[in-house]
Amino acid sequence: MSFEEALGALESIVQQLERGDVPLDQSITLYERGEALRAACQQRLDAAQARIEKIVIGADGRAAATQAFDAES
């Protein structure tokens, strides 16, 4: 699932829970699914931020090159 798909699914869950017309058991299931989607989105955002931070800035202050992001580090 792409980041955008996960975010869309999470937004849908939030809307359902905010309406308040979902039975309790279904609300709990939706909340659990939402938490898993939130964690997945956060992980992707953290990885993207780490990749951005790997950009090497040249002496003139401009991006000079990039370094490959190593997810294991």
VMD Tcl script that builds the backbone (N, CA, C; Angstrom):
set m [mol new atoms 219]
animate dup $m
set s [atomselect $m all]
$s set {name element resname resid chain x y z} {
  {N N MET 1 A 0.852 -1.171 0.000}
  {CA C MET 1 A 0.000 0.000 0.000}
  {C C MET 1 A 0.901 1.240 0.000}
  {N N SER 2 A 0.601 2.149 -0.889}
  {CA C SER 2 A 1.396 3.375 -0.966}
  {C C SER 2 A 1.071 4.279 0.222}
  {N N PHE 3 A 1.932 5.266 0.432}
  {CA C PHE 3 A 1.699 6.240 1.505}
  {C C PHE 3 A 0.359 6.929 1.297}
  {N N GLU 4 A 0.079 7.320 0.068}
  {CA C GLU 4 A -1.152 8.042 -0.232}
  {C C GLU 4 A -2.381 7.172 0.030}
  {N N GLU 5 A -2.293 5.890 -0.327}
  {CA C GLU 5 A -3.411 4.976 -0.078}
  {C C GLU 5 A -3.624 4.786 1.427}
  {N N ALA 6 A -2.530 4.619 2.160}
  {CA C ALA 6 A -2.631 4.445 3.608}
  {C C ALA 6 A -3.210 5.692 4.264}
  {N N LEU 7 A -2.767 6.851 3.824}
  {CA C LEU 7 A -3.272 8.101 4.381}
  {C C LEU 7 A -4.761 8.266 4.078}
  {N N GLY 8 A -5.162 7.930 2.867}
  {CA C GLY 8 A -6.585 8.002 2.504}
  {C C GLY 8 A -7.434 7.063 3.350}
  {N N ALA 9 A -6.937 5.855 3.565}
  {CA C ALA 9 A -7.661 4.890 4.391}
  {C C ALA 9 A -7.754 5.392 5.832}
  {N N LEU 10 A -6.672 5.972 6.322}
  {CA C LEU 10 A -6.667 6.516 7.675}
  {C C LEU 10 A -7.669 7.673 7.801}
  {N N GLU 11 A -7.707 8.539 6.821}
  {CA C GLU 11 A -8.665 9.653 6.835}
  {C C GLU 11 A -10.102 9.143 6.842}
  {N N SER 12 A -10.361 8.083 6.088}
  {CA C SER 12 A -11.695 7.496 6.052}
  {C C SER 12 A -12.083 6.940 7.424}
  {N N ILE 13 A -11.140 6.287 8.074}
  {CA C ILE 13 A -11.396 5.740 9.405}
  {C C ILE 13 A -11.694 6.861 10.396}
  {N N VAL 14 A -10.903 7.921 10.335}
  {CA C VAL 14 A -11.111 9.048 11.242}
  {C C VAL 14 A -12.500 9.641 11.035}
  {N N GLN 15 A -12.916 9.791 9.787}
  {CA C GLN 15 A -14.243 10.334 9.501}
  {C C GLN 15 A -15.339 9.448 10.083}
  {N N GLN 16 A -15.185 8.129 9.922}
  {CA C GLN 16 A -16.186 7.197 10.457}
  {C C GLN 16 A -16.264 7.300 11.976}
  {N N LEU 17 A -15.101 7.368 12.625}
  {CA C LEU 17 A -15.085 7.448 14.086}
  {C C LEU 17 A -15.624 8.787 14.579}
  {N N GLU 18 A -15.347 9.860 13.851}
  {CA C GLU 18 A -15.843 11.180 14.251}
  {C C GLU 18 A -17.349 11.298 14.119}
  {N N ARG 19 A -17.927 10.588 13.150}
  {CA C ARG 19 A -19.393 10.624 12.994}
  {C C ARG 19 A -20.080 10.036 14.223}
  {N N GLY 20 A -19.440 9.049 14.835}
  {CA C GLY 20 A -19.988 8.458 16.048}
  {C C GLY 20 A -21.143 7.509 15.844}
  {N N ASP 21 A -21.383 7.091 14.604}
  {CA C ASP 21 A -22.512 6.197 14.346}
  {C C ASP 21 A -22.075 4.747 14.128}
  {N N VAL 22 A -20.855 4.441 14.518}
  {CA C VAL 22 A -20.312 3.095 14.352}
  {C C VAL 22 A -20.448 2.363 15.689}
  {N N PRO 23 A -20.924 1.114 15.671}
  {CA C PRO 23 A -21.031 0.351 16.920}
  {C C PRO 23 A -19.675 0.223 17.619}
  {N N LEU 24 A -19.703 0.029 18.923}
  {CA C LEU 24 A -18.493 0.000 19.726}
  {C C LEU 24 A -17.475 -1.010 19.224}
  {N N ASP 25 A -17.891 -2.232 18.982}
  {CA C ASP 25 A -16.940 -3.258 18.522}
  {C C ASP 25 A -16.288 -2.861 17.209}
  {N N GLN 26 A -17.059 -2.312 16.301}
  {CA C GLN 26 A -16.510 -1.871 15.017}
  {C C GLN 26 A -15.589 -0.665 15.226}
  {N N SER 27 A -15.934 0.201 16.169}
  {CA C SER 27 A -15.078 1.356 16.471}
  {C C SER 27 A -13.709 0.905 16.955}
  {N N ILE 28 A -13.691 -0.101 17.801}
  {CA C ILE 28 A -12.424 -0.622 18.310}
  {C C ILE 28 A -11.598 -1.209 17.171}
  {N N THR 29 A -12.246 -1.957 16.292}
  {CA C THR 29 A -11.550 -2.541 15.139}
  {C C THR 29 A -11.013 -1.446 14.232}
  {N N LEU 30 A -11.840 -0.424 13.981}
  {CA C LEU 30 A -11.400 0.690 13.148}
  {C C LEU 30 A -10.233 1.423 13.793}
  {N N TYR 31 A -10.293 1.616 15.098}
  {CA C TYR 31 A -9.214 2.302 15.804}
  {C C TYR 31 A -7.908 1.522 15.679}
  {N N GLU 32 A -7.982 0.210 15.846}
  {CA C GLU 32 A -6.780 -0.628 15.720}
  {C C GLU 32 A -6.206 -0.535 14.310}
  {N N ARG 33 A -7.062 -0.591 13.316}
  {CA C ARG 33 A -6.615 -0.471 11.922}
  {C C ARG 33 A -6.016 0.913 11.682}
  {N N GLY 34 A -6.648 1.929 12.225}
  {CA C GLY 34 A -6.145 3.288 12.087}
  {C C GLY 34 A -4.771 3.453 12.717}
  {N N GLU 35 A -4.574 2.849 13.855}
  {CA C GLU 35 A -3.272 2.937 14.520}
  {C C GLU 35 A -2.189 2.249 13.693}
  {N N ALA 36 A -2.515 1.118 13.089}
  {CA C ALA 36 A -1.552 0.433 12.226}
  {C C ALA 36 A -1.220 1.283 11.001}
  {N N LEU 37 A -2.226 1.918 10.420}
  {CA C LEU 37 A -2.005 2.785 9.264}
  {C C LEU 37 A -1.185 4.007 9.657}
  {N N ARG 38 A -1.468 4.583 10.828}
  {CA C ARG 38 A -0.708 5.733 11.302}
  {C C ARG 38 A 0.758 5.379 11.496}
  {N N ALA 39 A 1.010 4.213 12.070}
  {CA C ALA 39 A 2.390 3.770 12.281}
  {C C ALA 39 A 3.109 3.558 10.950}
  {N N ALA 40 A 2.411 2.980 9.984}
  {CA C ALA 40 A 3.014 2.754 8.668}
  {C C ALA 40 A 3.327 4.084 7.982}
  {N N CYS 41 A 2.410 5.035 8.070}
  {CA C CYS 41 A 2.644 6.357 7.474}
  {C C CYS 41 A 3.813 7.048 8.165}
  {N N GLN 42 A 3.873 6.961 9.485}
  {CA C GLN 42 A 4.957 7.602 10.227}
  {C C GLN 42 A 6.304 6.992 9.850}
  {N N GLN 43 A 6.331 5.688 9.678}
  {CA C GLN 43 A 7.573 5.017 9.288}
  {C C GLN 43 A 8.038 5.510 7.914}
  {N N ARG 44 A 7.112 5.651 6.987}
  {CA C ARG 44 A 7.473 6.148 5.655}
  {C C ARG 44 A 7.932 7.597 5.710}
  {N N LEU 45 A 7.279 8.412 6.527}
  {CA C LEU 45 A 7.700 9.801 6.662}
  {C C LEU 45 A 9.091 9.892 7.294}
  {N N ASP 46 A 9.352 9.075 8.294}
  {CA C ASP 46 A 10.671 9.065 8.933}
  {C C ASP 46 A 11.755 8.663 7.933}
  {N N ALA 47 A 11.451 7.657 7.104}
  {CA C ALA 47 A 12.416 7.220 6.097}
  {C C ALA 47 A 12.659 8.316 5.063}
  {N N ALA 48 A 11.604 9.003 4.664}
  {CA C ALA 48 A 11.754 10.093 3.692}
  {C C ALA 48 A 12.581 11.225 4.285}
  {N N GLN 49 A 12.344 11.543 5.549}
  {CA C GLN 49 A 13.123 12.601 6.193}
  {C C GLN 49 A 14.596 12.214 6.272}
  {N N ALA 50 A 14.868 10.970 6.593}
  {CA C ALA 50 A 16.256 10.520 6.664}
  {C C ALA 50 A 16.928 10.625 5.295}
  {N N ARG 51 A 16.194 10.298 4.246}
  {CA C ARG 51 A 16.759 10.411 2.894}
  {C C ARG 51 A 17.064 11.864 2.560}
  {N N ILE 52 A 16.158 12.755 2.922}
  {CA C ILE 52 A 16.358 14.175 2.647}
  {C C ILE 52 A 17.574 14.686 3.397}
  {N N GLU 53 A 17.742 14.237 4.628}
  {CA C GLU 53 A 18.873 14.677 5.435}
  {C C GLU 53 A 20.208 14.188 4.877}
  {N N LYS 54 A 20.168 13.192 3.999}
  {CA C LYS 54 A 21.392 12.674 3.395}
  {C C LYS 54 A 21.880 13.540 2.231}
  {N N ILE 55 A 21.106 14.548 1.858}
  {CA C ILE 55 A 21.532 15.422 0.771}
  {C C ILE 55 A 22.788 16.166 1.207}
  {N N VAL 56 A 23.782 16.134 0.354}
  {CA C VAL 56 A 25.049 16.800 0.651}
  {C C VAL 56 A 24.977 18.221 0.116}
  {N N ILE 57 A 25.244 19.179 0.971}
  {CA C ILE 57 A 25.206 20.583 0.594}
  {C C ILE 57 A 26.619 21.023 0.216}
  {N N GLY 58 A 26.737 21.677 -0.947}
  {CA C GLY 58 A 28.025 22.164 -1.420}
  {C C GLY 58 A 28.449 23.433 -0.703}
  {N N ALA 59 A 29.657 23.894 -0.969}
  {CA C ALA 59 A 30.205 25.088 -0.329}
  {C C ALA 59 A 29.376 26.330 -0.631}
  {N N ASP 60 A 28.696 26.338 -1.779}
  {CA C ASP 60 A 27.878 27.492 -2.149}
  {C C ASP 60 A 26.476 27.444 -1.531}
  {N N GLY 61 A 26.216 26.422 -0.697}
  {CA C GLY 61 A 24.926 26.313 -0.036}
  {C C GLY 61 A 23.865 25.611 -0.849}
  {N N ARG 62 A 24.223 25.157 -2.034}
  {CA C ARG 62 A 23.277 24.461 -2.900}
  {C C ARG 62 A 23.500 22.964 -2.791}
  {N N ALA 63 A 22.470 22.200 -3.073}
  {CA C ALA 63 A 22.601 20.747 -3.049}
  {C C ALA 63 A 23.610 20.334 -4.110}
  {N N ALA 64 A 24.668 19.668 -3.688}
  {CA C ALA 64 A 25.721 19.267 -4.606}
  {C C ALA 64 A 25.570 17.830 -5.056}
  {N N ALA 65 A 25.042 16.998 -4.194}
  {CA C ALA 65 A 24.903 15.582 -4.504}
  {C C ALA 65 A 23.973 14.962 -3.467}
  {N N THR 66 A 23.670 13.724 -3.666}
  {CA C THR 66 A 22.901 12.986 -2.671}
  {C C THR 66 A 23.649 11.724 -2.327}
  {N N GLN 67 A 23.365 11.208 -1.147}
  {CA C GLN 67 A 23.926 9.937 -0.734}
  {C C GLN 67 A 22.785 8.954 -0.654}
  {N N ALA 68 A 23.058 7.720 -0.993}
  {CA C ALA 68 A 22.035 6.689 -0.899}
  {C C ALA 68 A 21.648 6.515 0.567}
  {N N PHE 69 A 20.358 6.334 0.808}
  {CA C PHE 69 A 19.878 6.123 2.161}
  {C C PHE 69 A 20.001 4.652 2.483}
  {N N ASP 70 A 20.628 4.346 3.597}
  {CA C ASP 70 A 20.788 2.979 4.055}
  {C C ASP 70 A 19.820 2.758 5.199}
  {N N ALA 71 A 18.757 2.026 4.954}
  {CA C ALA 71 A 17.723 1.814 5.959}
  {C C ALA 71 A 18.238 1.051 7.173}
  {N N GLU 72 A 19.349 0.362 7.051}
  {CA C GLU 72 A 19.895 -0.412 8.144}
  {C C GLU 72 A 20.692 0.428 9.121}
  {N N SER 73 A 21.060 1.645 8.752}
  {CA C SER 73 A 21.886 2.474 9.641}
  {C C SER 73 A 21.080 3.278 10.606}
}
mol reanalyze $m
mol bondsrecalc $m
mol representation Tube
mol addrep $m
